Amino acid sequence: MSSILAHERSSGQDAGAGWLELAMVGAGQLARMTHQAAVDLGVRLRVLARSASDPAVAAGAAHLLGAPDDLEALRALARGCDALTFDHEHVPPEAVRALEGDGVAVSPSSSALLYGQDKIHARTNLGRRGFPVPDFAHARTLAEIEAFASEHSWPLIGKAPRGGYDGRGVWNLQDRSGAREVLARADDCLLIEPQLSIDRELAVLTVRSRTGESVTYEPVETIQRHGMCREIIAPAHIEPQLAREARELATSIAHDIDATGVLAVELFVTSRGLLVNELALRPHNSGHYTIEGCATSQFEQHVRAVLALPLGLPTLLAPSVVTVNVVGNAAGEDPRARLREALGVAGASIHLYGKSPRAGRKLGHVTACGQTPGPTRLAAQEAAGLLEGRRP
């Protein structure tokens, strides 16, 4: 297996004489922005793409075409690379373990990645390790859901253990009848939890290198609409003690599960304190603000971490940073048609992913940096609204 350390790769010669090469499974917007960070570092990135029109490929990343559940495609992707990582969780765990058996430097490891792939595995094992999680049950039958409801009362929240995102795979279970219908649609397997009273939702990014070095960003507040993150406010407007607890919790989880690369920890603020909702072991939507807003973006940090390069500073570069996601409108219009108008919003930095527009699909994001939260948020909202075809 090739070394992942630049100084070992160069055998004492000029490190510029050789390239570090990183493989990434997936070619969506996260891979696209990782590619941009890799270019700045002189790192070669190649991705496993389903289509030559995928965002990272369209942006110039070297690629192989293949499915993430095709072990031979994964092996071809990994061949000759210094490390392999992911822009999504949809790789069979047994395939990840097979790559590790081949000697591929997989980051995160199969055991750590499973925390982002399987919500029941994450909840069960985080709870066993002493981390605060909501009450939950693994329900395979209607009787198990009813037993949980008798303790916690209706309505409940049901979640698909694997594969859900942006509101997909999450259901409100109002009563027995609704639960029966959802259970059948979810292949007779649900994670269920009470309908919590949530004060706000936070996310914390922590980055851990293959060397063990780690850095943690300040907590951000995420604003959800219809199960999808629409805004990220950095830093979160919370008490310093709560911010410290959130940072320490995320850092502890990263070390405890032996994560490498970016780990995003989604948190609920409740009357019980902080509760861990979900983990993502990859760059995450809640960290897009770091491109303009921090000394080192989450994408550059991820490249550094999985290649065992020294990590950068996570420091905010402005007192207030706000990101607003650009989501496809009901008519399926392309936001690029209104790019000129949106660029007229002072202070707004626009990222469009080159994805085919459709209603409800994340097509890009806008970040604004400023001195105070109100005007900063308004600038990001205005530019995103113009791209979506909404007028101020």
C-alpha positions in Angstrom: 0.0 0.0 0.0 1.4 3.4 -0.9 2.2 5.8 1.9 -0.2 8.6 2.7 2.5 10.9 4.1 4.0 13.4 1.7 7.5 13.3 3.1 7.5 9.5 2.9 6.1 9.6 -0.6 8.9 11.9 -1.8 11.7 9.8 -0.1 13.4 12.9 1.2 13.2 14.6 -2.2 11.2 17.7 -3.1 7.6 16.9 -2.2 6.5 18.7 -5.4 8.1 15.9 -7.5 5.2 13.6 -6.8 1.5 14.1 -6.5 -0.7 13.0 -3.6 -3.7 11.2 -5.0 -7.1 11.0 -3.3 -10.0 8.9 -4.4 -13.6 9.8 -3.5 -16.6 7.7 -3.9 -19.4 9.9 -5.3 -19.3 12.9 -7.6 -22.0 15.3 -6.2 -21.6 18.8 -5.0 -19.5 17.7 -1.9 -17.0 16.0 -4.3 -17.1 19.1 -6.5 -16.1 21.4 -3.6 -13.5 18.9 -2.4 -12.0 18.9 -5.9 -11.7 22.7 -5.8 -9.9 22.4 -2.4 -7.6 19.6 -3.7 -6.6 21.7 -6.7 -5.4 24.5 -4.4 -3.3 22.0 -2.5 -1.8 20.3 -5.6 -3.6 17.1 -4.7 -5.1 15.0 -7.5 -8.6 13.9 -6.8 -10.5 11.3 -8.8 -14.1 10.3 -8.2 -16.4 7.4 -8.8 -19.3 8.9 -10.7 -22.6 7.5 -11.9 -22.7 9.9 -14.8 -20.3 12.1 -16.7 -22.7 15.0 -15.9 -22.3 14.7 -12.2 -21.2 18.0 -10.5 -17.6 17.0 -9.7 -17.0 15.6 -13.2 -18.5 18.7 -14.8 -16.0 20.8 -12.7 -13.0 18.8 -14.1 -12.3 16.1 -11.6 -10.8 12.9 -13.0 -13.3 10.2 -12.8 -14.4 6.6 -13.3 -18.0 5.7 -14.1 -19.5 3.1 -11.8 -21.9 2.4 -9.0 -21.0 2.7 -5.4 -22.1 -0.8 -4.7 -19.8 -2.3 -7.3 -16.8 -3.7 -5.5 -14.7 -3.9 -8.7 -15.4 -0.3 -9.6 -14.4 0.7 -6.0 -11.2 -1.3 -6.4 -10.4 0.4 -9.7 -11.0 3.8 -8.1 -8.7 3.1 -5.2 -5.8 1.7 -7.4 -2.7 3.8 -7.0 -4.3 6.3 -4.6 -2.9 7.4 -1.2 -6.3 7.3 0.5 -10.0 6.7 -0.3 -12.9 8.7 1.1 -16.6 9.4 0.5 -19.0 12.2 -0.5 -22.0 10.0 0.6 -22.8 7.0 2.8 -24.4 4.8 0.1 -21.5 2.3 -0.1 -22.3 -1.2 1.3 -20.4 -1.8 4.6 -19.1 -5.1 3.3 -17.5 -3.4 0.3 -15.7 -0.9 2.5 -14.4 -3.7 4.7 -13.2 -5.5 1.5 -11.3 -2.4 0.5 -9.7 -2.3 3.9 -8.8 -6.0 3.5 -7.1 -5.1 0.2 -4.9 -2.6 2.1 -6.6 0.6 0.9 -6.2 3.5 3.3 -10.0 4.1 3.8 -11.0 7.3 5.6 -13.2 7.1 7.6 -12.8 3.4 8.4 -15.7 1.0 7.9 -16.4 0.9 11.6 -16.6 4.7 11.9 -18.5 5.2 8.6 -21.3 2.9 9.9 -22.3 5.6 12.4 -23.3 7.7 9.4 -24.8 4.9 7.4 -27.1 3.3 10.0 -29.1 5.5 12.4 -30.0 2.6 14.6 -26.4 1.5 14.9 -25.4 5.1 15.7 -28.1 5.7 18.4 -27.5 2.3 20.0 -23.8 2.6 20.2 -23.6 6.3 21.1 -26.0 5.6 23.9 -24.0 2.7 25.2 -20.9 4.9 25.1 -22.6 7.4 27.3 -23.4 10.1 24.8 -26.8 11.8 25.1 -29.3 10.6 22.5 -33.1 11.0 22.3 -35.2 8.1 23.5 -35.7 5.7 20.6 -36.6 2.2 19.6 -35.9 -0.1 16.7 -39.3 -1.1 15.6 -40.0 -4.1 13.3 -43.6 -4.6 14.1 -46.7 -2.4 14.8 -46.8 -3.9 18.3 -43.4 -2.5 19.1 -44.4 0.9 17.9 -47.6 0.8 20.0 -45.5 -0.2 23.0 -43.2 2.8 22.5 -46.3 5.1 22.1 -47.8 3.8 25.3 -44.7 5.1 27.1 -44.1 8.3 25.1 -47.6 9.0 23.6 -48.5 9.8 20.0 -47.4 11.4 17.7 -44.1 9.8 17.1 -41.3 10.3 14.6 -40.3 7.4 12.4 -37.0 7.4 10.4 -35.6 5.0 7.8 -32.5 3.5 9.4 -30.5 3.9 6.2 -30.6 6.2 3.2 -32.8 9.1 4.3 -31.8 12.8 3.8 -33.3 16.2 3.3 -36.6 15.2 4.9 -36.8 11.9 2.9 -37.2 8.9 5.0 -38.7 10.8 7.9 -42.4 10.5 8.8 -44.8 11.9 11.4 -46.6 8.9 13.0 -49.9 10.4 14.2 -51.6 7.2 15.3 -51.7 3.4 14.9 -53.1 3.6 11.4 -50.5 5.9 10.2 -47.7 3.9 11.8 -48.9 0.7 10.0 -48.8 2.4 6.7 -45.3 3.9 7.2 -43.9 0.6 8.6 -44.9 -1.2 5.4 -43.3 1.5 3.2 -40.1 1.3 5.3 -39.7 -2.4 4.7 -40.8 -3.2 8.3 -37.9 -1.5 9.9 -38.0 1.9 11.6 -36.2 4.0 14.1 -38.8 5.7 16.2 -38.5 8.5 18.7 -40.8 10.9 20.5 -41.8 14.2 19.0 -39.3 16.3 20.9 -39.7 19.9 22.0 -36.6 21.4 20.4 -35.4 24.8 21.2 -33.1 24.9 18.2 -30.8 22.7 16.1 -27.0 23.0 16.1 -24.3 21.4 14.1 -20.6 21.1 15.0 -17.9 20.1 12.6 -14.8 18.4 14.0 -11.9 17.2 11.9 -9.6 14.4 12.9 -6.5 13.5 10.9 -5.1 10.0 10.4 -2.3 11.2 12.6 -4.7 11.9 15.5 -4.5 15.7 15.2 -7.9 17.3 15.5 -9.6 20.7 15.3 -13.2 21.7 16.0 -15.2 24.5 14.5 -17.6 26.8 16.5 -21.2 25.5 16.7 -23.6 26.8 14.1 -27.3 27.0 14.1 -29.2 25.2 11.3 -32.6 26.4 10.2 -34.8 23.5 8.9 -37.8 23.8 6.7 -39.7 20.6 5.7 -36.9 18.5 7.0 -34.3 20.2 4.9 -31.5 22.5 6.1 -32.2 25.9 4.5 -29.9 28.3 6.5 -26.7 28.0 8.5 -25.9 30.8 11.0 -22.3 31.0 12.3 -21.6 31.3 15.1 -24.7 30.0 16.7 -26.2 32.6 19.0 -26.0 30.5 22.2 -24.5 30.9 25.7 -20.7 30.3 25.8 -21.2 27.4 28.2 -23.5 25.6 25.7 -21.1 26.3 22.8 -18.3 24.8 24.9 -20.4 21.7 25.7 -21.3 21.3 22.0 -17.6 21.5 20.9 -16.5 19.1 23.6 -19.3 16.6 22.8 -18.4 16.6 19.0 -14.7 16.2 19.7 -15.3 13.4 22.2 -17.4 11.5 19.7 -14.8 11.8 17.0 -12.1 10.4 19.2 -14.4 7.7 20.7 -15.5 6.3 17.3 -12.0 6.8 15.8 -13.3 9.1 13.0 -11.0 10.5 10.4 -11.8 13.4 8.1 -14.7 15.7 8.7 -17.3 14.6 11.2 -20.5 16.6 11.4 -22.5 16.2 14.6 -26.1 17.3 14.4 -27.5 18.3 17.9 -30.9 19.1 19.4 -31.1 21.8 22.1 -33.8 20.6 24.5 -34.9 20.9 28.1 -32.8 17.8 28.7 -29.7 19.6 27.3 -27.9 18.7 24.2 -29.0 15.5 22.4 -27.2 13.9 19.4 -29.5 13.5 16.4 -27.3 12.2 13.6 -23.7 12.0 12.5 -22.2 12.5 9.0 -18.6 11.3 8.4 -17.8 13.5 5.4 -18.1 17.2 4.5 -21.6 18.4 5.4 -24.1 21.0 4.3 -23.8 22.7 7.7 -20.1 23.4 6.9 -20.5 25.2 3.5 -20.1 28.5 5.3 -16.5 27.7 6.0 -15.4 28.3 2.3 -15.6 32.1 2.7 -16.2 32.2 6.4 -13.2 30.4 8.0 -9.4 30.3 7.7 -9.6 26.8 6.4 -12.7 25.3 4.7 -14.2 22.0 5.7 -13.3 20.7 2.2 -9.6 21.6 2.6 -9.6 20.2 6.1 -11.1 16.9 4.8 -8.4 16.6 2.2 -5.7 17.3 4.7 -7.1 15.0 7.3 -7.5 11.9 5.1 -4.0 12.4 3.6 -2.4 12.9 7.1 -1.4 16.4 6.3 -1.3 19.1 9.0 -4.7 20.6 9.7 -5.6 24.2 9.2 -7.2 26.8 11.6 -11.0 26.6 11.9 -11.2 30.3 12.9 -14.0 32.5 11.7 -12.9 35.3 9.5 -15.9 37.6 10.2 -18.1 38.2 13.3 -21.2 36.9 11.4 -21.4 34.3 8.5 -24.7 33.1 7.1 -25.3 30.5 4.4 -28.6 30.0 2.6 -29.2 26.9 0.4 -30.6 27.5 -3.0 -33.5 25.0 -3.7 -35.3 24.3 -6.9 -38.6 26.1 -7.3 -41.9 24.4 -8.2 -41.5 25.3 -11.9 -38.1 23.5 -12.1 -36.4 26.7 -13.3 -32.6 26.9 -13.5 -31.1 29.4 -11.0 -28.3 30.2 -13.5 -30.9 32.2 -15.4 -30.9 34.8 -12.6 -27.2 34.7 -11.7 -26.7 38.3 -12.9 -29.3 39.7 -10.5 -28.1 37.6 -7.6 -24.5 38.8 -8.1 -25.8 42.3 -7.7 -26.3 41.7 -4.0 -23.3 43.2 -2.2 -21.3 40.7 -0.1 -23.0 37.6 -1.4 -20.8 34.7 -2.5 -22.6 32.3 -4.8 -22.0 28.6 -5.4 -24.1 26.8 -8.0 -23.5 23.0 -8.4 -24.4 22.5 -12.0 -27.2 20.1 -11.1 -30.3 19.5 -13.2 -33.0 21.7 -11.7 -36.1 20.3 -10.1 -38.5 21.3 -7.4 -37.0 20.8 -3.9 -33.5 19.9 -5.0 -30.5 21.6 -3.5 -28.9 23.4 -6.5 -26.4 25.7 -4.7 -25.8 27.9 -1.8 -25.1 31.6 -1.0 -22.8 32.8 1.8 -22.5 36.3 3.2 -20.0 37.5 5.7 -20.5 40.6 7.8 -20.2 42.5 11.1 -23.7 41.9 12.4 -26.1 39.0 12.1 -29.2 40.9 10.8 -27.8 42.5 7.6 -25.6 39.5 6.9 -28.5 37.1 6.9 -30.6 39.5 4.8 -27.9 39.6 2.1 -27.6 35.8 1.9 -31.4 35.4 1.9 -31.8 38.1 -0.8 -29.3 36.5 -3.2 -30.7 33.0 -2.6 -34.2 34.3 -3.1 -33.3 35.9 -6.5 -31.7 32.6 -7.6 -34.9 30.7 -6.6 -37.1 33.2 -8.5 -38.4 34.9 -5.4 -38.5 38.7 -5.1 -37.5 40.5 -1.9 
